Amino acid sequence: MQNLTALERRAAISLALVFAFRMLGLFMLIPVFAIYGKDLIGFSPFWIGLAIGAYGLTQAILQIPMGWLSDRIGRTPVMLLGLTMFAVGSVVAALAESVYGVTIGRILQGMGAISGAVLALAADVTREEQRPKVMAVIGATIGLSFAVSMIAGPAIAAAGGLSAIFWFTAALALAGIVIVLTIVPKTQQQATDSEALARPGFIVELFRHPQLRLLNLGVLVLHLLLTAIFVVLPSQLEADGLAAPQHWQVYLPVFVAAFVLMVPLMILSMRRQQEKGYFLFAIGLLIVSLLLMINGGLWPLAIALLLFFTGFNYLEASMPALVSRIAPAGQKGTAMGIYASLQFFGAFLGGVLGGIISGQFAAASVFALAGGIGLIWLFLARGMQVPQRAQRLSYLVGDVDDAAAKTLVSQLSSLNGVLEATVVVNEQRCYLKVSSTGFDPKQVEALLSRHS
């Protein structure tokens, strides 16, 4: 938080809280629904998975469109709309007496896809050189929210049942609305920075990017595995002798230990310049953990969960950073929007797949299939290429047309240290990826001054 202005600090904290409240509400159902949903009308393994993953489908579909809508009608109205939908979905699920009603509530919750609007507002009110710090604070709340939800979910459900989870999430949504109305900074000027915001013109191009495609597939598989195993894992813990109210006794030490183990992996991977090797090692941890889960048993499950979340935390932290580095200059916002959409779509697929398999076969079949999917991911991930570290810069270029922009890109690309150059005509701005050595900003400034 150093070097941030009071406005930037306020934006970082308030937007992180809004983000965290929504993610908590989405995640808390995962560790409890398979157990506490048994009294619902229509309960079955398939509907367990569908209800757990349903929010991911609407999140995936609406993630980028809601960000674009915030460009048209403003960030605050979109955030208020999304949080209201989230609150409505929570109330619908809380009042539901059937698994179908809960699923409809989860779909409505997922329609509150405000990630794009939150990140866009962060871009609006922060200076470009400080923006990565603010984005990092907001992004860190995802992992923290998941860890808290794994512990808070069972505790709340034990105290008040499944409906208490949804009433609590409705309260979180209302708290988020209050924060948006009273604390989140208001802005009349909306940023047009393509490094922060998703732009429709880049989507097809980025879907075809081979390295981004591997990472997008990776995050889809990662969240597919997560939701698939949690369709059956709570019931498996209960079958192994641990009552549902005591599940936190496994989750809490596992999450703390997994975080402690993940940190040195991150440090070593960067210090030794072996990010790909550690990336593959983390996928390997997932596979080993899933295979350990097949035979059940309380201690084997606890050890398997420790390995799973050590790998999961490492991948969850490293993959967005790799997307950011690989994304072409000026297209990071769109690349991250696609990545987030596939992340949520993976959660949906995992819930559905876990429900279908567990409905036909034993829980061990879900773990075995998940391990097989992990092996396929490991095989494909061998083709990943880790790019060199680069700084991302942007400059105003004045009034240029398409022809002038093409010429300018060619000239910028020929300068020493410039790895990539993109000129976005409708923003009148150029975006550069530059190496840490050999780059001279004065050359860029001199070239741009001749075009102004």
N, C-alpha and C positions, 0 to 999 in steps of 0.2 A: 504493500500500500504506500510505499515511499514515493515521493515526488508527485503524487496525485493531488489535484486541487480538491477543495471541500466538495464541490459539485460532483467530481468524478468519484470521490470516496463514497458520497451519498448514493450515487447511482449504482456503484458496485455492490454495496451492502443491501440496498433495498431490492434491486433486481435479483440478486442471489437469493434473498428470502422468498420472493414470489416464485422463483424457479423451484426452490427447495420444497415449499408447501405443496406445489402441484405434483412434484415427483414423489414425495412422501405418500400422498393420497393414492397415486397409481401403484406404488410398489407394495403397500402394506397388505394387500390381499394375497400376494404370492405365497407366503409361508403358512397361511391359515385356511384358505378356502377348501382345500381337499378334506379337511377335518370338520370345520364348523359349518360347511355347506351341506352336510349330510341330511339335515332336517328340511331342506328346501324341496318343494314339489318338483319332480322331474330330474332329480339329482342323478347324474351318471358320470363316468370318467370323461366321456366326450365333452359334456357340458362344463365340467370342471375346467378342462383345457381351454374351451372356447371363451368362457367367462374371464379366465385369467388373461388370455391373449387378446380379447376383443378390443381393448383400448388401443393396442398397437396398430390395428388396422386403420382406424380413423385418424390416429396420429400420423401414420405413414402417408395417408392420402392427403391430409390437410396441412402438413407441416410447411411446405413451401407456399401453397396458395394463401395461407393466413399471413405469411410474411409479405407477400405481394399486396394483400389487402391493406396491410398497415401502411404501405406506400401511398395508397389511394385515400384512405379515410383517417389515417393517423395511428400512431402506436398505442396511445392510451385507450381509444375506443376498442381496438382489437383485443388488448389485454383484458379489458373489462368484460368484453363479450366472451372470451375464452374462459375466464374464471367463473363467469355466470353459468356457462354450459357445464363446467366441471362441477359446480355446486348443485345444479339441477340433476345431473347424472348421479351424484352421490346420494341425493334425497330419494331418487327413484329406486336405486339399489337398496337403500336402507329400509324402504317400505315394502320391498318385494317379498313375496312369500314363495316364489318359485325361482328356479335357477334361470328361467327365461327372462324374468324381470331384472335379475341381477345383471345378466348379459346386456340387456338394453341399457341399463344404467352405466355399465362400463363403456359401451359404445358412445354414449353421450359424454361421459368423462373424457374420452379420447378426442372428442370434437373440440375440446378446449386446447387446441394445439397452438400455444403462444410462444414457443421457443424462438421462432423467427422474429416475432415482434419484439421480444425481450432483447435479443441480441442486436436488432436494428436500433432500438432506442439507446442501447449502450454505445453504439457507433455514433448516434446523433450527438451525444453530450460529452464525448471524450475526445481528447486530442489524439491524433493518429499515433504518435510515438508512445502514448500511455495506454492505448487501446488493448494491446495484448494482456496487460496486467488485469484490466477490468474483465476481459473475456475469461481469463484463467480463473478468477474468483468465482464467476458465475458457473463456469464449467465444472469446477471442483465440487459444487453442490450435488451433482448427479451421483458421484460415488458415495459421498457422505450421506445423502438421502437414502440410498439403497441400504447402506449399513444400518442406519437408524431404523429403517422400516422393518428389517428382518428381526429386530429385537422388540420394537414397539408394537408391531402387528400382533404377535402372539400374546403380549401382555394385555393389550386392549381387548382382544377377542376373548381372552380368559375372563376378563372382568365383566364384559357386557355382551358377549356374543358377536356374531358376524355383523349385525346391524350397527353395533357400536363403532366398528371400523369405518363404515360409510358416514355415520353422523359426525365422526371426528374429521373425516376428509372434507365434509361439507363446511365444517367450522374453519378448517384450514383455508378453503377457497374464499370464504367471507373475510378472513384475516388478510388474505392476499388482495382482495378488492379494496379494503381499507388502506393498505400500504400503497397501492397504486394511486388512490385518490389523495392521500395525504403526504406521502414521503417521496415516491418516485418523481424525479424531476420532469417537468413539463417542457416541451420544446415546440416551437413553431416552425423551426427549420429542420427538415429531414435530410439526413446524409444520403448521398448517392454513391457511397464507396462500395465498389464491387468486391473489394477484399472482405467486407463484412456482411454484405447482403446478397441474397440469391437473385440471380438475373435469368429470365427465361431463355435468352438467346444462347446461353452457354450449356444448357442441360444435355442436349444430344451429344455434343462434342465431349463432355466430361464422362458420359456413360460409356463412350467408346475408348476412353483412356485406359490402356492395359493395366497400369500400376494402380490407378484409383479403383479400377474394377475389382482387383484382387482385395483391396482393403474394404470396399463396400460389401463384397461377398463375405469377407471375414467378420465384419461386425454383424451382418445378418446371421451368420452361423453362431457367433458367440452368444447372441441373445436368444436364438432358437434353442441352443443347449440349455441356457439358464431356465427359461420358462418350461421347457419340456421336462426337465428333471423335477421341478417343483410341483408338477402335477401329481407326482407320486411320492416325492421325498417326505413330506410331512406324515403321510400315512405309514410310510416305511419306518420312520422314527418311532411312531406310536406302536407299530407291530413289534418293534425291537425292545419295547418296555419303557419308553420315555413318554409320559403323558403330555398332551398338547401344552398345558400351562408351563411345563418345564423345558420346552424346546429352546427357550432363550439360553439355557445353560449350555447348549451346544453352540448356538449361533454366536453368542457374545465372545467367548474365547477364540472361536474360529476366525471371526472377522478381525479381532485385534491382532492375532498372530499372523493372519494372512497379510495384513497391512504392513506389519513389521518386516515380514519376509520379502514383500514386494519392493520396499524401498531400496535395499542393497542391489536387487536385480536391476532397477532403473539406473542406479549410480554406476554399477559395473558395466552395463551395456553402453553407456555414453563414454565412460572413461576409457574403455578398451576399444571403442569404435567397432563394436561387434553387435550392433542393434539387430541385424537379421538373425544371427545365431541365437540371441536371447529371445527373440520373437518366436522362433521355431521351438525353443525350449519351453516357453510358456504354453504353446499349443500342446506340446507333449505332456505337460503337467495336467492339462484338462483331460487328455485321453486316458492317462494312467488313473486319474481320479474316477473317471466314469467306469472304468473296468473294475476298480476296487468296489464300487457301489453295487455291482451285480449280485454278489453273494450276501449282502446285507450284514447285520450285526452292528450294534451301537458304536463300538470303537472303530471298526473299519469305516463306517459311515462318517464319523467325526474326522478321521484322518483324511478320507477322500475329500470331504468338504474343505479341509485346510488346503490341500493341494489344488482343488478346483478354484478356490477364491484367490489363492496366490497367483495362479495363472490368469484368472479372470481380471483381477485388479491391474496386473501389469499390462495386459492387452487393452483394457478399457482406458488406461492412461496414455499408452504409447500410440495407439492407432489414430486418434484425432490429430496428434502432433505430426504423424507421418502424412496424413491427408493434407494438412496445412502446408507442409514442406513440398509435397509433390504437386499440388494444385498449380496450374499455370498462373503466371502473374495476372492479377486483376480478376481471377475467377475463384478465389478461395471461398467467398460467401456461398456461391452456388455449389461448390464441391462439398462444403460442410452441410448444406441443406440436403443434398442427395444422401450423404452419409447418415444423417440423422433419420431420414425417412426409411432407409433400409434397416437401420437399427431397430426401429419400432416395428417394421414389417416382420423382422426376424422374431420378435417377441410374439407376434400374432401366430406365425407359422409354428413356433415351438409349442404354444399352448394347444393348438389344434392337433398337431402331430402327437404330442404326449397324451392327449385325451383319447385319440383314436387307438393308439397302440395299447395303452393301459386298459382300455375297454375290452380288447380282444385277448390280451395276453397278460402275464404277470408284470409287476413293476420292473423286474430284472430286464425285461425286453426293452423297456424305455431306455434304461442305462446302456444296454448293449448297442441299440440303434444310435444313440447319441455318441457313443464311442466310435462307431463306424463312420458317422458324419464327420467327427473330429479328425479321423485318419485321412479322409478325403481332403479336408481343409489343409492338413499338414502337407500332403502331397502337392497341392496347388500352390501353397504359400512358398514353396521352394523357389518359385519363379519371381518372388518379390525382389525388387532392387531398391536399396536404401539410398536416397539422394544425398549429396553433400549438403552441409548446413549452409543456408543462405539468408541474407537479410532481404526483407521486402520493403520497397520504398515506393512512394507515389509523388507525382509532380503535376501541377496544373500546366496545360500546354496551350491555352488560348483557343482561339476559334480555328479549328481545322476541319477539313472535309475528309471523306474516305480516302481519296487519292493522297492527300498530304499525310494522313495518318499512316498509310502503308509505307510511304517514304521515310517517315519519322521512325517507325518500328525498325526498318532496315538499318538506319543510321545508329539508332540506340543499341541495337544488337551487336554492332561491330565494335563498340567501345570495350576497352579492357575491363574485365571483371563483371560484365553484364551477362548473366546466364539466360535470362528471358526478358522480353519486353512486350507489353501490350498497350495499345492506345484505345481507349473507349471514347468514341466520338461524342456520344450524347452526354457524357460527363465532362468532356474537355479535360481529360486527365490521362496521364500515362502511368503504368504500373511496371515496376522493375523487380526482378530477383537478381541479387548481386552477390558475388562471392566475398568472403571475408578478407581476401587479399587481392591486390591489383586493381581495385575499383577506386576511381577518382570522381567524387561528386561534382567537382568543378567542370569536368568534361561534359557531364550531362547538362549542367546549368548553362554552359556556353552554347551547347547545341540547341537547347530549348529557347535561349534568348534570340537565336537567329530565326526561329519559327514564329516568334511572337509579334 
